[in-house]
């Protein structure tokens, strides 16, 4: 009897799992897939320009000025496909707000990214339900493209890499992560976090301008994958 998970531990198993997932995507296309393809360049209400790896250009988004708790948040993300991107890549959307509020909007687009063809313009229309107890206030939205533990690097229009997060933004994520652990945490955990956090920042060191400590990819490694980023391991090694 096999006692280990060949899907997650074996390179061949992972490759097979990715391939099976891609085959499922090929045959399970949303009825809204056709409307995701645009015939002309979009005019998003929040225009921007960045590039995820060499495969996808982010053109901006349509975002509401406000939304009410208990309602639905309707957003549209605009992309241009620059290269074919095989695999099960999909957008992540994270909203971070006051009172430790964190909303996860990771989703599968109506037209899977693996089916985007170079030159195509895509409108990824998303409806995100908001809980009735969603905290009021201003939210920051983080958008990217990921697959499992991988994430496409983001560069701005000038080719500069993402700036990452400063101390205030990291603290907000830490607080949100602690709040989500309600019912499973110990009273001492908060003190441990507060004591270890300054040491962590010193080990990581600031990067680039604007007192940035962690890239968004490194933050995901810490909180989602629950391991130390490779850069920290090298410093500790």
Secondary structure, DSSP 4 states (H G I P E B T S, - for coil): ---S-HHHH-HHHHHHHHHHHHHHHHH---TTHHHHEESS----SEEEEEEETTTEEEEEEE--S---TTSEEEEEEEEEE-S---S--EEEEEEE-STT-EEE-----SS-GGG--TT-EEEEEEEEE--TTPPPS--EEEEEEEETTEE--EEETTSPBP--B-HHHHHHHHHHHHHHTTTT--HHHHHHHHHHHHHHHHHH--BTTTTB-B-HHHHHHHHTS-S--HHHHHHH-
